[in-house]
Amino acid sequence: MVEALERISRAAYRTSCASVIFENPDVLICSPKSEVVAQELSIAQWGPQETAAGAVPHPQPHGDGAFWFVLQRRLRHKPPLFRLADGR
């Protein structure tokens, strides 16, 4: 999530940062403070369903591949970042 804030001091913005990623006199980029909320995801659909060896699945503009997912229900909390784990 990218957020542009106007009319807020650097010191006030910094209070919303968990950690600073990059900073110079003109720019402050940070990871936002957020609460970790575990939620069970039920996937209804995903793709691509098939691909060939050596092929890039669902090519993106930068050249990497990607997968898409449709959840069976909306999430209770919308985190700025997802970490998927398979339970192993």
PyMOL commands that place a pseudoatom at each C-alpha (Angstrom):
pseudoatom trace, name=CA, resn=MET, resi=1, chain=A, elem=C, hetatm=0, pos=[0.000, 0.000, 0.000]
pseudoatom trace, name=CA, resn=VAL, resi=2, chain=A, elem=C, hetatm=0, pos=[1.377, 3.388, -0.966]
pseudoatom trace, name=CA, resn=GLU, resi=3, chain=A, elem=C, hetatm=0, pos=[0.054, 6.358, 0.913]
pseudoatom trace, name=CA, resn=ALA, resi=4, chain=A, elem=C, hetatm=0, pos=[0.687, 10.033, 0.227]
pseudoatom trace, name=CA, resn=LEU, resi=5, chain=A, elem=C, hetatm=0, pos=[0.201, 12.359, 3.157]
pseudoatom trace, name=CA, resn=GLU, resi=6, chain=A, elem=C, hetatm=0, pos=[-0.023, 16.107, 2.895]
pseudoatom trace, name=CA, resn=ARG, resi=7, chain=A, elem=C, hetatm=0, pos=[0.298, 18.724, 5.615]
pseudoatom trace, name=CA, resn=ILE, resi=8, chain=A, elem=C, hetatm=0, pos=[1.845, 16.408, 8.180]
pseudoatom trace, name=CA, resn=SER, resi=9, chain=A, elem=C, hetatm=0, pos=[5.259, 16.882, 9.685]
pseudoatom trace, name=CA, resn=ARG, resi=10, chain=A, elem=C, hetatm=0, pos=[7.995, 14.320, 9.215]
pseudoatom trace, name=CA, resn=ALA, resi=11, chain=A, elem=C, hetatm=0, pos=[8.043, 13.738, 12.975]
pseudoatom trace, name=CA, resn=ALA, resi=12, chain=A, elem=C, hetatm=0, pos=[4.282, 13.089, 13.016]
pseudoatom trace, name=CA, resn=TYR, resi=13, chain=A, elem=C, hetatm=0, pos=[4.553, 10.719, 10.037]
pseudoatom trace, name=CA, resn=ARG, resi=14, chain=A, elem=C, hetatm=0, pos=[7.454, 8.867, 11.677]
pseudoatom trace, name=CA, resn=THR, resi=15, chain=A, elem=C, hetatm=0, pos=[5.200, 7.943, 14.626]
pseudoatom trace, name=CA, resn=SER, resi=16, chain=A, elem=C, hetatm=0, pos=[3.218, 5.690, 12.237]
pseudoatom trace, name=CA, resn=CYS, resi=17, chain=A, elem=C, hetatm=0, pos=[6.403, 3.839, 11.180]
pseudoatom trace, name=CA, resn=ALA, resi=18, chain=A, elem=C, hetatm=0, pos=[7.399, 0.443, 12.546]
pseudoatom trace, name=CA, resn=SER, resi=19, chain=A, elem=C, hetatm=0, pos=[10.772, 0.766, 10.814]
pseudoatom trace, name=CA, resn=VAL, resi=20, chain=A, elem=C, hetatm=0, pos=[12.398, 3.153, 8.346]
pseudoatom trace, name=CA, resn=ILE, resi=21, chain=A, elem=C, hetatm=0, pos=[13.231, 1.597, 4.969]
pseudoatom trace, name=CA, resn=PHE, resi=22, chain=A, elem=C, hetatm=0, pos=[14.822, 4.660, 3.359]
pseudoatom trace, name=CA, resn=GLU, resi=23, chain=A, elem=C, hetatm=0, pos=[15.293, 8.267, 4.348]
pseudoatom trace, name=CA, resn=ASN, resi=24, chain=A, elem=C, hetatm=0, pos=[16.961, 11.331, 2.892]
pseudoatom trace, name=CA, resn=PRO, resi=25, chain=A, elem=C, hetatm=0, pos=[16.196, 15.050, 3.336]
pseudoatom trace, name=CA, resn=ASP, resi=26, chain=A, elem=C, hetatm=0, pos=[13.282, 14.837, 0.867]
pseudoatom trace, name=CA, resn=VAL, resi=27, chain=A, elem=C, hetatm=0, pos=[11.889, 11.343, 1.388]
pseudoatom trace, name=CA, resn=LEU, resi=28, chain=A, elem=C, hetatm=0, pos=[10.870, 9.082, 4.280]
pseudoatom trace, name=CA, resn=ILE, resi=29, chain=A, elem=C, hetatm=0, pos=[9.743, 5.548, 3.389]
pseudoatom trace, name=CA, resn=CYS, resi=30, chain=A, elem=C, hetatm=0, pos=[8.787, 3.230, 6.203]
pseudoatom trace, name=CA, resn=SER, resi=31, chain=A, elem=C, hetatm=0, pos=[6.969, 0.025, 7.077]
pseudoatom trace, name=CA, resn=PRO, resi=32, chain=A, elem=C, hetatm=0, pos=[3.718, 0.952, 8.800]
pseudoatom trace, name=CA, resn=LYS, resi=33, chain=A, elem=C, hetatm=0, pos=[2.928, -0.158, 12.323]
pseudoatom trace, name=CA, resn=SER, resi=34, chain=A, elem=C, hetatm=0, pos=[0.344, -2.883, 12.078]
pseudoatom trace, name=CA, resn=GLU, resi=35, chain=A, elem=C, hetatm=0, pos=[-1.138, -5.560, 14.238]
pseudoatom trace, name=CA, resn=VAL, resi=36, chain=A, elem=C, hetatm=0, pos=[-0.573, -9.146, 13.127]
pseudoatom trace, name=CA, resn=VAL, resi=37, chain=A, elem=C, hetatm=0, pos=[-3.981, -10.740, 12.639]
pseudoatom trace, name=CA, resn=ALA, resi=38, chain=A, elem=C, hetatm=0, pos=[-4.127, -14.418, 11.720]
pseudoatom trace, name=CA, resn=GLN, resi=39, chain=A, elem=C, hetatm=0, pos=[-7.063, -15.325, 9.522]
pseudoatom trace, name=CA, resn=GLU, resi=40, chain=A, elem=C, hetatm=0, pos=[-7.978, -18.561, 7.825]
pseudoatom trace, name=CA, resn=LEU, resi=41, chain=A, elem=C, hetatm=0, pos=[-8.346, -18.179, 4.078]
pseudoatom trace, name=CA, resn=SER, resi=42, chain=A, elem=C, hetatm=0, pos=[-10.659, -20.330, 1.988]
pseudoatom trace, name=CA, resn=ILE, resi=43, chain=A, elem=C, hetatm=0, pos=[-9.715, -20.134, -1.673]
pseudoatom trace, name=CA, resn=ALA, resi=44, chain=A, elem=C, hetatm=0, pos=[-12.600, -20.481, -4.134]
pseudoatom trace, name=CA, resn=GLN, resi=45, chain=A, elem=C, hetatm=0, pos=[-10.641, -20.107, -7.387]
pseudoatom trace, name=CA, resn=TRP, resi=46, chain=A, elem=C, hetatm=0, pos=[-7.033, -19.639, -8.453]
pseudoatom trace, name=CA, resn=GLY, resi=47, chain=A, elem=C, hetatm=0, pos=[-5.015, -19.486, -11.580]
pseudoatom trace, name=CA, resn=PRO, resi=48, chain=A, elem=C, hetatm=0, pos=[-3.377, -20.205, -13.757]
pseudoatom trace, name=CA, resn=GLN, resi=49, chain=A, elem=C, hetatm=0, pos=[-4.499, -23.804, -13.332]
pseudoatom trace, name=CA, resn=GLU, resi=50, chain=A, elem=C, hetatm=0, pos=[-1.816, -25.153, -15.664]
pseudoatom trace, name=CA, resn=THR, resi=51, chain=A, elem=C, hetatm=0, pos=[1.540, -24.123, -17.054]
pseudoatom trace, name=CA, resn=ALA, resi=52, chain=A, elem=C, hetatm=0, pos=[4.345, -25.761, -19.015]
pseudoatom trace, name=CA, resn=ALA, resi=53, chain=A, elem=C, hetatm=0, pos=[7.887, -26.438, -17.831]
pseudoatom trace, name=CA, resn=GLY, resi=54, chain=A, elem=C, hetatm=0, pos=[10.004, -23.354, -18.501]
pseudoatom trace, name=CA, resn=ALA, resi=55, chain=A, elem=C, hetatm=0, pos=[6.972, -21.123, -19.123]
pseudoatom trace, name=CA, resn=VAL, resi=56, chain=A, elem=C, hetatm=0, pos=[6.274, -18.076, -16.975]
pseudoatom trace, name=CA, resn=PRO, resi=57, chain=A, elem=C, hetatm=0, pos=[2.768, -18.404, -15.476]
pseudoatom trace, name=CA, resn=HIS, resi=58, chain=A, elem=C, hetatm=0, pos=[0.577, -15.286, -15.897]
pseudoatom trace, name=CA, resn=PRO, resi=59, chain=A, elem=C, hetatm=0, pos=[3.465, -13.015, -17.045]
pseudoatom trace, name=CA, resn=GLN, resi=60, chain=A, elem=C, hetatm=0, pos=[3.662, -9.562, -15.450]
pseudoatom trace, name=CA, resn=PRO, resi=61, chain=A, elem=C, hetatm=0, pos=[5.021, -6.346, -17.060]
pseudoatom trace, name=CA, resn=HIS, resi=62, chain=A, elem=C, hetatm=0, pos=[8.362, -6.693, -15.201]
pseudoatom trace, name=CA, resn=GLY, resi=63, chain=A, elem=C, hetatm=0, pos=[8.833, -10.262, -16.509]
pseudoatom trace, name=CA, resn=ASP, resi=64, chain=A, elem=C, hetatm=0, pos=[8.021, -12.269, -13.373]
pseudoatom trace, name=CA, resn=GLY, resi=65, chain=A, elem=C, hetatm=0, pos=[5.101, -14.654, -13.114]
pseudoatom trace, name=CA, resn=ALA, resi=66, chain=A, elem=C, hetatm=0, pos=[2.098, -14.393, -10.819]
pseudoatom trace, name=CA, resn=PHE, resi=67, chain=A, elem=C, hetatm=0, pos=[-0.879, -16.298, -9.473]
pseudoatom trace, name=CA, resn=TRP, resi=68, chain=A, elem=C, hetatm=0, pos=[-4.339, -14.912, -8.732]
pseudoatom trace, name=CA, resn=PHE, resi=69, chain=A, elem=C, hetatm=0, pos=[-6.723, -15.991, -5.989]
pseudoatom trace, name=CA, resn=VAL, resi=70, chain=A, elem=C, hetatm=0, pos=[-10.429, -15.462, -5.255]
pseudoatom trace, name=CA, resn=LEU, resi=71, chain=A, elem=C, hetatm=0, pos=[-11.418, -15.945, -1.621]
pseudoatom trace, name=CA, resn=GLN, resi=72, chain=A, elem=C, hetatm=0, pos=[-14.711, -17.567, -0.617]
pseudoatom trace, name=CA, resn=ARG, resi=73, chain=A, elem=C, hetatm=0, pos=[-15.440, -14.742, 1.820]
pseudoatom trace, name=CA, resn=ARG, resi=74, chain=A, elem=C, hetatm=0, pos=[-14.127, -11.293, 2.627]
pseudoatom trace, name=CA, resn=LEU, resi=75, chain=A, elem=C, hetatm=0, pos=[-11.403, -10.903, 5.217]
pseudoatom trace, name=CA, resn=ARG, resi=76, chain=A, elem=C, hetatm=0, pos=[-12.370, -9.426, 8.584]
pseudoatom trace, name=CA, resn=HIS, resi=77, chain=A, elem=C, hetatm=0, pos=[-9.233, -7.268, 8.583]
pseudoatom trace, name=CA, resn=LYS, resi=78, chain=A, elem=C, hetatm=0, pos=[-7.493, -5.968, 5.484]
pseudoatom trace, name=CA, resn=PRO, resi=79, chain=A, elem=C, hetatm=0, pos=[-3.774, -6.044, 6.237]
pseudoatom trace, name=CA, resn=PRO, resi=80, chain=A, elem=C, hetatm=0, pos=[-1.338, -4.021, 4.110]
pseudoatom trace, name=CA, resn=LEU, resi=81, chain=A, elem=C, hetatm=0, pos=[0.696, -7.175, 3.491]
pseudoatom trace, name=CA, resn=PHE, resi=82, chain=A, elem=C, hetatm=0, pos=[-0.113, -10.852, 3.193]
pseudoatom trace, name=CA, resn=ARG, resi=83, chain=A, elem=C, hetatm=0, pos=[2.142, -13.717, 4.232]
pseudoatom trace, name=CA, resn=LEU, resi=84, chain=A, elem=C, hetatm=0, pos=[0.782, -17.049, 3.076]
pseudoatom trace, name=CA, resn=ALA, resi=85, chain=A, elem=C, hetatm=0, pos=[1.767, -20.214, 4.891]
pseudoatom trace, name=CA, resn=ASP, resi=86, chain=A, elem=C, hetatm=0, pos=[0.830, -23.771, 3.921]
pseudoatom trace, name=CA, resn=GLY, resi=87, chain=A, elem=C, hetatm=0, pos=[0.808, -25.138, 7.485]
pseudoatom trace, name=CA, resn=ARG, resi=88, chain=A, elem=C, hetatm=0, pos=[3.935, -27.294, 7.138]
for i in range(1, 88): cmd.bond("trace and resi %d" % i, "trace and resi %d" % (i + 1))
show_as sticks, trace
zoom trace
